């Protein structure tokens, strides 16, 4: 039986960097981790809450809007820098959105003396990010599109992006069948055992009327 490992954790320190940059004493380390988790959950909940308010649009282009690829947290003595990497930052560019988000985040920060500094960075190639592709597949499946067609269409979106390989796997009660199974589609190279290969990975749950489907996406970006 093969031993599976997360592709991002496997390459941490080589081709994959940490998303949190701070130092703490051993007795305060767990508090710092919990604070990071609260900050990330607060940002994601804010995005989801405001997306539901403006979810009257059913265009295909909105399927992957406001998808956060990752959040970087850098802590200093009196400042916490939060960098949000997002695919299409239309929601956060609205007037007063950053100020409202800062108020919500300030409640999650342990120290009152630390001030928050939020920055938004738009991802240059959105369809090179597995989280955005997973959100796109979820949008298609919720609109009763065939899972095979959704996977093929997601791979077509990556043609303009500079990638060397991609693999998409969907598991669960596909097409409403009684027995759960896994289906995958692959294009190009995907050297998962090579540490110097930069692999982007995403695991994303999708809630459907038949149950929860799991989507996993591996993208081979480049090799150092």
N, C-alpha and C positions, 0 to 999 in steps of 0.2 A: 504494500500500500504506500503510495507516494506521500511525502511530507510536504504540505503546502505552506507557503510563506507569503506575506504581503509584499508585493514588488517594490513598494515605496520604502518600507522599513528595511528591506534587504539591501537597498542601495543608499541608505542614510549615511551621509558623510562622504560619499563619492560623487554620484551624479544627482543625488537628492539632498536638499538642504532642509534645515529645521524651519518650522513656521513660527516658533517662539524664541525670542532672544532676550534672556534675562538671567540674573544670578540671584540666588537666595541661600540662606543658611539651611542646613538639613531639616531643622525643626519647622521651618516655614515653607518648605518646598511643596508639600501637599496642598497648602493653601493657595500657592501660586498657580498650581495646575488647575485647581477647582475654579479659580478666578478666570483663567483663560477659557475654560469650558463655558462658564456663564456668559462671558463676553461674546464668544462665537455663537452660542445658542440665542442670545438676545438679538444679535444682528440678523440671523437667519429667520427668527420669528417675526422681526420687524418687516423684513422683505416679503415674507409669505402673507402677513396680515394686510399689507398695503397692496399686494398683487390681487388679493381676493376682492378688494374694494373696486378695483378697476378691471375686473375680469369679464366685462361685457363684450370685449373684443375677442373674436374667435379666429383671428387671422393666423395663418401658419407661422408667420414671422414672430408672433408673440409666444410661441411654444418654448423658446429658449431665452426669453428676455429676463433680465434681472437674475441670472443664475450666477451664484458666487462660486468661483473656482477654488480659492483658498483665502484665508485671512492671516496676515502676519501681525504679530504682537511684539513690540519692542518696549521694554520697561526700563525707565531711568529712575533716578531718585525721586523726582517730583513730577514726572510726566510719563504717561503711557501712550505710545504711538500705535495706532491701529490702522493698518493698510488693508483695504478691502479690494481684492482683485476680482473684478466682475466682468461678465461678458458684454452686456449692453446696459450701461448705467443710466437708463432713462429715468427710473424712479428716484434715484438718489440725487439727480441733478435738479429736481424740483425745489422751489423756494421753501426754505424752512425744514427740509427733510433732514439735513445733517444736524441742525440744532435739536430737532426732536429726537434723533437717534442718540445724540450725546447725553441728553437728559435721561434716557432709558438706560444707557450704559453706565452712567455715573452711579446709579442705584446698585449696580452689580460690583462696583469697585470696592475693595475692602477699606482702603485708606481714603479719607475725605480730602487730605492734603494733596493728593495726586490729581493732576488735571489730565484730561483726555485730549488727544490730537488725532482726529480722524482724517484719513486721506483716501481718495478713490482712484484706483488705477484701472483703466480699461485694458482688457486683454487684446493684444494685437491680432491674433488669429483665433477667434472664438471657437470655430469648429475643429480646432486642434486639441481642445480640452475635453477629456472624457466625461466630466460632469455635465457639460452643456449638451453633449450628444445623448447622454442618459436622460436628461430632461426632455429632449426632443423625442426620444423613443417613447417615454412615458406619455407625452402629449398625444402621440399617434395612437397608442394602445387604448387610451381612455376614449378616443373618438372612434373606436371599433375598427381600426385599421389592422390588417393581418400582421402578425408579429414578424413574419419573414420579409414582408414588404417594408415594414418599419426599419428593420436592420439593414436591408439593402439601401434604403434611402439615406440612412445615417452615414453609411460608408461613402455614398456619392457626395455627401457634403464635405468630406475630407479630401476630395480630389484636388481642390485649390490649395489646401494646406500642405505645408512641407513636412510630410511624414513618410516613414519607410514601411510601416506595417500597422495593421489594426486587427483586433479580434473582439467580437461582441458575442456574449453568451446570455441567454434568457432562460430562466428555470422557473418551474411552477406549473400550474394548470393552464397550459397553453391552449388557446382556442376553446376553452371551456371543457376540456377532456377531464374525465374522472381521475385518471392517473397522472401524477405530476412527472414531468420529464424536463430535460435540458436540451436546448438547441443552440448551436453556435455557428458563426460565419466568420471567415478569416480571409484577409487579403494582405499580401506582402510578407515580409520577414517579421519574426517576433522572438528574438533570443532572450528568453526569460532567465536563463541560467548565467548570462554574461553580466557581470557587475558593472562594467564600463558602459553598457548600453543604457541609455536614458529611457526609462519606461514610465509613462503616465498611466495611472490606474484609478478606477472608480468602481465602487459597489453601491448600487442604488435600488431601494425597494419601491415597487409600484403597487398601489392598492387598486384592484379592479373588482368588479361584481362577482368574479369567480374566486377571488382570493388574492393573496399577495404574490406578486412575481418579483424575482430578483434579477437585476441586470448587472452584469460585470463587463467592463470595457478596458482593454489593454491597448495602448498606443505606443508604438516604437518611434521615438522622435529622432534620435541621432545616436551615434556611437563615438565615444571619445578615444 
